[in-house]
Amino acid sequence: MSKLAAQDKFLDLSDYGRTFGRIFALQLKNTRFTPIHVTLLFGISGLIAMYCILYQHYVWAAFFIILKSIIDAADGELARLKKTPSYSGRYLDSIFDIFLNFGFLMVICYVSSTSLWFTIVAFWAIQLQGTLYNYYYVILRTKSVGGDSTSKIFEYKTPKALPGESQELVNILFKIYTVVYGQFDEIIHFLDADAYKVKTFPNWFMTLLSAYGLGFQLLIIAIMLPLGWIEWIVPFFVIYSILLFVLIGIRKIWIH
């Protein structure tokens, strides 16, 4: 099962790891490995990347950041191959992402001359960027005939566990998810509360929007580190947020 119907598929700049992720998932299809095992694996890759940044092994840090993105694509692919979609996996994936994002920036702050408050601003900026991408993308997915629907536009109510997963675990992960993501969701919903009324988003717009996807954000970091631009990473993502208002403006004016 694809995330999107054929007519809604677009060039996703943040999803460069999908092909390798699918290959990896295919190797695990007939094994005992579950999508959650794969999620844990990308978490380990992220932690190794932090260690490499801490000790200024920036080429290796870039490698493990990109590897994290590839493995991140594999857990969803494995869930689709095994036909075992789950809310547990969906929330755990997102929770790992936000904590790893925070960790990456904190380590960058520690080894550079960037101030802590500016780094926190950059963290907020990155999360708002990613939330806008996810907001519009999930709207497209829920309206795409035959698309994946484990994600919801408005995450206000604990979902009913799908077959094969624990309702208790879903409840716990949902609470954590709403705590760490709720504030960002509310801001984006406030900025574009009527987006869910859109019939569909043009492919060109979704491609432009995908520059705010987590995979592309991490790719930018992975490129800047070996180039010796670590001091510019935090300022870049703060300035990069200007595009957020441009994208929302395009949506409100031209996409209905």
FIGU-597084 format. One record per residue (C-alpha): z, x, y. Coordinates in steps of 0.1 Angstrom, whole numbers, plus 5000, padded with zeros to 4 digits. Example, Ala and Ser with C-alpha at 12.3 -4.5 7.8 and 13.67 -1.06 7.14 Angstrom:
BEGIN
507851234955/507151374989/
***
This chain:
BEGIN
500050005000/498950145034/501050115065/498049955083/495049745074/491749935075/490649795109/493949905125/493950265114/493750525141/493750905145/497550975145/498151315162/501751315149/500751245113/499051575105/501351625075/500151305058/497551465035/499851745022/502651485020/500551264998/499651554976/503351644972/504151284965/501551254938/503151554920/506451354920/505051014911/505951034874/509151224878/512751124884/512551224920/513050934944/511950894980/515550954991/515551284973/512551384993/514251265025/517151495017/514751785011/513151745046/516751755060/517252085043/514052215057/515252115092/518552295087/516752615076/514552585108/517752565129/519152875112/515853065119/516052965156/519653075158/518753425146/515453425165/513153425135/510753205155/507753225132/509853115102/511352845123/507952715131/507052725094/510052515084/509652275113/506152195102/507252195065/509851935076/507051715090/505051745058/507951655036/508851375060/505451215053/506051255015/509051025012/507150715024/504150805003/506250844972/507850504979/504450344981/503150524950/506250414930/506150074946/509850114956/510050044993/513650035005/515549975037/517950255026/515150505027/513750375059/517150405077/518150735061/514850885072/515350775108/519050885109/518051235096/515351255122/517651195152/520351435140/517851705133/516251655168/519651685183/520351995162/517052165171/517752115209/521352235207/520352555188/517552615214/520152555241/522452815225/519953095222/518253035256/519453015291/518952635292/522052445304/523752195281/523351895305/519551965309/519251985271/520951645267/518551505292/515651645271/517151495240/517251155257/513651215268/512451295233/514150995218/512750755244/509250905238/509650855201/511050505205/508050395226/505750525199/507750355171/508050025191/504249985196/503450125161/505849875144/504349595164/500949695151/502149725116/503849385115/500649225128/498349425106/497149205076/498249385044/500149645062/503649785054/506449565068/509749745059/510249825096/511049555121/510249515158/513849415166/516549575144/519349325153/520249195119/521149365087/518249305063/518649185027/518449475003/515149504984/515049514946/516549834932/518749924962/522349854971/523149594998/526349795006/524350105013/521849915034/524749775054/526250115061/522950285070/521949995092/525150025112/524650395117/521050335126/521950075153/524650305168/522350605171/519150425180/520350105197/520550245232/517050385231/515650065216/517249855244/515750075271/512250055257/512449685251/513649635287/510749845300/508149645280/509849325267/506549135262/504749405241/505449215209/503148935221/500149165220/497649065193/496749425185/496549765201/493149945205/492750255183/492250475213/495550365228/497450425196/495950775193/497050855229/500450715221/500750925190/501251225212/504851085215/505251075177/507951285162/505451495142/503551595174/506751665193/507851905165/504452065164/504752135201/508152305195/506752495165/503952635187/506152725217/508752915196/506553195183/504753225216/508153315232/508253005253/511752895242/512952875278/510252615285/510852385256/513552175272/511952145307/508652055290/509951755272/511751625303/508451645323/506551515293/508351185298/506251105328/503550995303/505950725291/505550515322/501750575322/501450445287/503650135294/501550075326/498250095306/499649845280/500849595307/497649615327/494849635301/496249545267/497349185262/
***
